[in-house]
């Protein structure tokens, strides 16, 4: 069984990242992504973690699995 993967789209503390890992979730924080990069990438993940910099739009949700 593979671990669920979460894309961290905004800056988060190391404690936040550790919380995901402690729960068996692979947290990937690639750094600042353009809107197009986010659209191209979101389909590879099981979840998305944001704070306030990233706006979740209907178009983004359409690209999610």
C-alpha angles and dihedrals in degrees: 000000000000124000116252112254125222124193112220102209098177134044112282133175123259087248090060091050091048090052090060093046092047088058094050096259121133106227115201118193107181096172128246111354125195117236090257093049090051091050090049094047107038094080090066093063139072094214145010126223118197139163115195107301096073118067116209107217133182088253091055091050090051089059093051120094 
